[in-house]
Amino acid sequence: MKNKPAYGIESVDHALRLAVLLQQEGPFGVTEAAERIGVARSTAHRLLAMLVYQDFARQDPDRRYAAGPVLHRPGGTETVAQLRTMALPHLRALVERTNETANLMVPAGTQMRFVATVECDQALRVGDREGRLLPAHLASGGLALIARLTPEEVDLRYPMDDKSEMDIQTFRKALRQTRRQGFAINNQATETGVTAIGHAIDAPARPAFAAVSIAMPTARYRRDQLPALAAALRDTANQIEQDLRADTGT
């Protein structure tokens, strides 16, 4: 679990969030950047200028900003950006249906990166997780994706003698449960007081491409809610998958 530093520097936080967005979703303009991190347009312009100066960003001829040499990863950014745009309406509908915060996440090595969050309007709620990384074997969406792997693939990624980072036996038990029920539960494994339920999303020719989750305060979580929450997640994942298939014409 990562805790925000007690004496965080807000401008650094904003710049780092912009860098993550550029790597995941760019290119975008100054106005969109300001809206995404919640700052004034002039502030976003100054932050982007500094990122360009340090090679974290570049400005294209159309005046939009994209990931620079430091952040450049061949391919993938357009896919994540398209997925986020496509999924947001469904996340909002999921929040309306469950009255809990909804998230979209994608794998990043052995971690899961949150690429979109839609918060519910309850006073006590789980806040925005966009841009955060969590261990895939603990995050509900990550566990839902790992459960789609073959036992051989799981062994290669999480060898049985790797006890320094995870409880292998607890992990194996969680995988069996996830495969059996079709969704994963993260009950305070990554953050005390937060419970999340995750479901995998398949893309055409790319199984277990992403995941959607519902996150709530543990104080409000009840096991008798699981069937309804799991059904809402499953429907949301299916709707996103349908949109992905329509977008690729498959």
Contacts in CASP RR format, 6 or more apart in sequence:
PFRMAT RR
TARGET T0000
AUTHOR 0000-0000-0000
METHOD contacts of the structure
MODEL  1
MKNKPAYGIESVDHALRLAVLLQQEGPFGVTEAAERIGVARSTAHRLLAM
LVYQDFARQDPDRRYAAGPVLHRPGGTETVAQLRTMALPHLRALVERTNE
TANLMVPAGTQMRFVATVECDQALRVGDREGRLLPAHLASGGLALIARLT
PEEVDLRYPMDDKSEMDIQTFRKALRQTRRQGFAINNQATETGVTAIGHA
IDAPARPAFAAVSIAMPTARYRRDQLPALAAALRDTANQIEQDLRADTGT
1 190 0 8 1.000
1 191 0 8 1.000
1 192 0 8 1.000
2 132 0 8 1.000
11 47 0 8 1.000
14 37 0 8 1.000
14 39 0 8 1.000
14 43 0 8 1.000
14 47 0 8 1.000
15 47 0 8 1.000
15 50 0 8 1.000
15 51 0 8 1.000
17 36 0 8 1.000
17 37 0 8 1.000
17 131 0 8 1.000
18 33 0 8 1.000
18 36 0 8 1.000
18 37 0 8 1.000
18 44 0 8 1.000
18 47 0 8 1.000
18 48 0 8 1.000
18 51 0 8 1.000
18 57 0 8 1.000
19 51 0 8 1.000
19 56 0 8 1.000
19 57 0 8 1.000
19 71 0 8 1.000
20 131 0 8 1.000
21 28 0 8 1.000
21 33 0 8 1.000
21 36 0 8 1.000
21 37 0 8 1.000
21 131 0 8 1.000
22 28 0 8 1.000
22 51 0 8 1.000
22 56 0 8 1.000
22 57 0 8 1.000
22 65 0 8 1.000
22 66 0 8 1.000
22 67 0 8 1.000
22 68 0 8 1.000
22 71 0 8 1.000
23 67 0 8 1.000
23 71 0 8 1.000
23 73 0 8 1.000
23 77 0 8 1.000
24 77 0 8 1.000
24 80 0 8 1.000
24 81 0 8 1.000
24 113 0 8 1.000
24 115 0 8 1.000
24 131 0 8 1.000
25 77 0 8 1.000
25 80 0 8 1.000
25 81 0 8 1.000
25 84 0 8 1.000
25 115 0 8 1.000
26 64 0 8 1.000
26 65 0 8 1.000
26 66 0 8 1.000
26 67 0 8 1.000
26 77 0 8 1.000
26 81 0 8 1.000
27 60 0 8 1.000
27 64 0 8 1.000
27 65 0 8 1.000
27 66 0 8 1.000
28 36 0 8 1.000
28 64 0 8 1.000
28 65 0 8 1.000
29 63 0 8 1.000
29 64 0 8 1.000
29 65 0 8 1.000
30 41 0 8 1.000
30 44 0 8 1.000
30 45 0 8 1.000
30 48 0 8 1.000
30 65 0 8 1.000
31 41 0 8 1.000
31 44 0 8 1.000
33 44 0 8 1.000
33 47 0 8 1.000
33 48 0 8 1.000
33 65 0 8 1.000
34 40 0 8 1.000
34 41 0 8 1.000
34 43 0 8 1.000
34 44 0 8 1.000
37 44 0 8 1.000
39 47 0 8 1.000
48 57 0 8 1.000
48 59 0 8 1.000
48 65 0 8 1.000
51 57 0 8 1.000
51 65 0 8 1.000
52 58 0 8 1.000
52 59 0 8 1.000
52 65 0 8 1.000
54 70 0 8 1.000
55 68 0 8 1.000
55 69 0 8 1.000
55 70 0 8 1.000
56 67 0 8 1.000
56 68 0 8 1.000
56 70 0 8 1.000
56 71 0 8 1.000
57 65 0 8 1.000
57 66 0 8 1.000
57 67 0 8 1.000
57 68 0 8 1.000
57 71 0 8 1.000
58 65 0 8 1.000
58 66 0 8 1.000
58 67 0 8 1.000
58 68 0 8 1.000
58 69 0 8 1.000
59 65 0 8 1.000
59 66 0 8 1.000
60 66 0 8 1.000
67 73 0 8 1.000
67 77 0 8 1.000
80 106 0 8 1.000
80 115 0 8 1.000
82 247 0 8 1.000
83 104 0 8 1.000
83 106 0 8 1.000
83 115 0 8 1.000
83 203 0 8 1.000
83 209 0 8 1.000
83 210 0 8 1.000
83 240 0 8 1.000
83 244 0 8 1.000
84 104 0 8 1.000
84 115 0 8 1.000
84 116 0 8 1.000
86 240 0 8 1.000
86 243 0 8 1.000
86 244 0 8 1.000
86 247 0 8 1.000
87 104 0 8 1.000
87 116 0 8 1.000
87 210 0 8 1.000
87 212 0 8 1.000
87 240 0 8 1.000
87 243 0 8 1.000
88 116 0 8 1.000
88 118 0 8 1.000
90 212 0 8 1.000
90 236 0 8 1.000
90 239 0 8 1.000
90 240 0 8 1.000
90 243 0 8 1.000
91 102 0 8 1.000
91 103 0 8 1.000
91 104 0 8 1.000
91 116 0 8 1.000
91 117 0 8 1.000
91 118 0 8 1.000
91 212 0 8 1.000
91 236 0 8 1.000
92 102 0 8 1.000
92 118 0 8 1.000
93 236 0 8 1.000
94 102 0 8 1.000
94 118 0 8 1.000
94 212 0 8 1.000
94 214 0 8 1.000
94 232 0 8 1.000
94 233 0 8 1.000
94 236 0 8 1.000
95 101 0 8 1.000
95 102 0 8 1.000
95 118 0 8 1.000
95 119 0 8 1.000
95 120 0 8 1.000
97 232 0 8 1.000
98 120 0 8 1.000
98 214 0 8 1.000
98 228 0 8 1.000
98 229 0 8 1.000
98 232 0 8 1.000
99 120 0 8 1.000
99 121 0 8 1.000
99 122 0 8 1.000
100 120 0 8 1.000
100 122 0 8 1.000
100 125 0 8 1.000
100 126 0 8 1.000
100 214 0 8 1.000
100 215 0 8 1.000
100 216 0 8 1.000
100 220 0 8 1.000
100 229 0 8 1.000
101 117 0 8 1.000
101 118 0 8 1.000
101 119 0 8 1.000
101 120 0 8 1.000
101 125 0 8 1.000
101 126 0 8 1.000
101 127 0 8 1.000
101 214 0 8 1.000
101 215 0 8 1.000
101 216 0 8 1.000
102 117 0 8 1.000
102 118 0 8 1.000
102 212 0 8 1.000
102 213 0 8 1.000
102 214 0 8 1.000
102 215 0 8 1.000
102 236 0 8 1.000
103 114 0 8 1.000
103 116 0 8 1.000
103 117 0 8 1.000
103 118 0 8 1.000
103 129 0 8 1.000
103 196 0 8 1.000
103 212 0 8 1.000
103 213 0 8 1.000
103 214 0 8 1.000
103 215 0 8 1.000
104 114 0 8 1.000
104 115 0 8 1.000
104 116 0 8 1.000
104 117 0 8 1.000
104 210 0 8 1.000
104 211 0 8 1.000
104 212 0 8 1.000
105 112 0 8 1.000
105 113 0 8 1.000
105 114 0 8 1.000
105 115 0 8 1.000
105 139 0 8 1.000
105 141 0 8 1.000
105 142 0 8 1.000
105 210 0 8 1.000
105 211 0 8 1.000
105 212 0 8 1.000
105 213 0 8 1.000
106 112 0 8 1.000
106 113 0 8 1.000
106 115 0 8 1.000
106 209 0 8 1.000
106 210 0 8 1.000
106 211 0 8 1.000
107 113 0 8 1.000
107 136 0 8 1.000
107 142 0 8 1.000
107 145 0 8 1.000
107 210 0 8 1.000
108 133 0 8 1.000
109 136 0 8 1.000
110 135 0 8 1.000
110 136 0 8 1.000
110 137 0 8 1.000
110 157 0 8 1.000
111 133 0 8 1.000
111 134 0 8 1.000
111 135 0 8 1.000
111 136 0 8 1.000
112 133 0 8 1.000
112 134 0 8 1.000
112 135 0 8 1.000
112 136 0 8 1.000
112 139 0 8 1.000
112 141 0 8 1.000
112 142 0 8 1.000
112 145 0 8 1.000
112 211 0 8 1.000
113 131 0 8 1.000
113 132 0 8 1.000
113 133 0 8 1.000
114 129 0 8 1.000
114 130 0 8 1.000
114 131 0 8 1.000
114 132 0 8 1.000
114 133 0 8 1.000
114 134 0 8 1.000
115 130 0 8 1.000
115 131 0 8 1.000
116 130 0 8 1.000
117 127 0 8 1.000
117 128 0 8 1.000
117 129 0 8 1.000
117 130 0 8 1.000
119 125 0 8 1.000
119 126 0 8 1.000
119 127 0 8 1.000
119 128 0 8 1.000
124 217 0 8 1.000
124 219 0 8 1.000
124 220 0 8 1.000
125 216 0 8 1.000
125 217 0 8 1.000
126 194 0 8 1.000
126 196 0 8 1.000
126 215 0 8 1.000
126 216 0 8 1.000
126 217 0 8 1.000
127 215 0 8 1.000
129 215 0 8 1.000
134 190 0 8 1.000
135 165 0 8 1.000
135 166 0 8 1.000
135 190 0 8 1.000
136 142 0 8 1.000
136 143 0 8 1.000
136 145 0 8 1.000
136 146 0 8 1.000
137 143 0 8 1.000
137 146 0 8 1.000
137 158 0 8 1.000
137 166 0 8 1.000
137 171 0 8 1.000
138 166 0 8 1.000
138 186 0 8 1.000
138 189 0 8 1.000
138 190 0 8 1.000
139 186 0 8 1.000
139 190 0 8 1.000
139 196 0 8 1.000
139 213 0 8 1.000
140 183 0 8 1.000
140 184 0 8 1.000
140 185 0 8 1.000
140 186 0 8 1.000
140 196 0 8 1.000
140 197 0 8 1.000
140 198 0 8 1.000
140 211 0 8 1.000
140 213 0 8 1.000
141 184 0 8 1.000
141 186 0 8 1.000
141 196 0 8 1.000
141 198 0 8 1.000
141 199 0 8 1.000
141 200 0 8 1.000
141 211 0 8 1.000
141 212 0 8 1.000
141 213 0 8 1.000
142 184 0 8 1.000
142 198 0 8 1.000
142 211 0 8 1.000
143 174 0 8 1.000
143 175 0 8 1.000
143 178 0 8 1.000
143 184 0 8 1.000
143 186 0 8 1.000
143 198 0 8 1.000
144 178 0 8 1.000
144 182 0 8 1.000
144 183 0 8 1.000
144 184 0 8 1.000
144 198 0 8 1.000
144 199 0 8 1.000
144 200 0 8 1.000
144 208 0 8 1.000
144 211 0 8 1.000
145 200 0 8 1.000
145 208 0 8 1.000
145 211 0 8 1.000
146 154 0 8 1.000
146 157 0 8 1.000
146 158 0 8 1.000
146 175 0 8 1.000
146 178 0 8 1.000
147 175 0 8 1.000
147 178 0 8 1.000
147 179 0 8 1.000
147 182 0 8 1.000
147 184 0 8 1.000
147 200 0 8 1.000
148 200 0 8 1.000
148 207 0 8 1.000
148 208 0 8 1.000
149 157 0 8 1.000
149 208 0 8 1.000
154 175 0 8 1.000
158 166 0 8 1.000
158 168 0 8 1.000
158 171 0 8 1.000
160 168 0 8 1.000
162 168 0 8 1.000
174 184 0 8 1.000
174 185 0 8 1.000
177 185 0 8 1.000
178 184 0 8 1.000
178 185 0 8 1.000
181 230 0 8 1.000
182 199 0 8 1.000
182 230 0 8 1.000
183 197 0 8 1.000
183 198 0 8 1.000
183 199 0 8 1.000
183 230 0 8 1.000
183 233 0 8 1.000
183 234 0 8 1.000
184 197 0 8 1.000
184 198 0 8 1.000
184 199 0 8 1.000
185 195 0 8 1.000
185 196 0 8 1.000
185 197 0 8 1.000
185 198 0 8 1.000
186 194 0 8 1.000
186 195 0 8 1.000
186 196 0 8 1.000
186 197 0 8 1.000
186 198 0 8 1.000
186 213 0 8 1.000
187 195 0 8 1.000
187 218 0 8 1.000
187 221 0 8 1.000
188 194 0 8 1.000
188 195 0 8 1.000
188 218 0 8 1.000
193 217 0 8 1.000
193 218 0 8 1.000
193 219 0 8 1.000
194 215 0 8 1.000
194 216 0 8 1.000
194 217 0 8 1.000
194 218 0 8 1.000
195 215 0 8 1.000
195 216 0 8 1.000
195 217 0 8 1.000
195 218 0 8 1.000
195 221 0 8 1.000
196 213 0 8 1.000
196 214 0 8 1.000
196 215 0 8 1.000
196 216 0 8 1.000
197 213 0 8 1.000
197 214 0 8 1.000
197 226 0 8 1.000
197 229 0 8 1.000
197 230 0 8 1.000
197 233 0 8 1.000
198 211 0 8 1.000
198 212 0 8 1.000
198 213 0 8 1.000
198 214 0 8 1.000
198 233 0 8 1.000
199 211 0 8 1.000
199 212 0 8 1.000
199 213 0 8 1.000
199 230 0 8 1.000
199 233 0 8 1.000
199 234 0 8 1.000
199 236 0 8 1.000
199 237 0 8 1.000
200 208 0 8 1.000
200 210 0 8 1.000
200 211 0 8 1.000
200 237 0 8 1.000
201 208 0 8 1.000
201 209 0 8 1.000
201 210 0 8 1.000
201 211 0 8 1.000
201 212 0 8 1.000
201 237 0 8 1.000
201 240 0 8 1.000
201 241 0 8 1.000
201 244 0 8 1.000
202 208 0 8 1.000
202 209 0 8 1.000
202 241 0 8 1.000
203 209 0 8 1.000
203 210 0 8 1.000
203 241 0 8 1.000
203 244 0 8 1.000
204 244 0 8 1.000
204 245 0 8 1.000
204 248 0 8 1.000
204 249 0 8 1.000
204 250 0 8 1.000
205 250 0 8 1.000
209 244 0 8 1.000
210 240 0 8 1.000
212 233 0 8 1.000
212 236 0 8 1.000
212 237 0 8 1.000
212 240 0 8 1.000
213 233 0 8 1.000
214 229 0 8 1.000
214 232 0 8 1.000
214 233 0 8 1.000
END
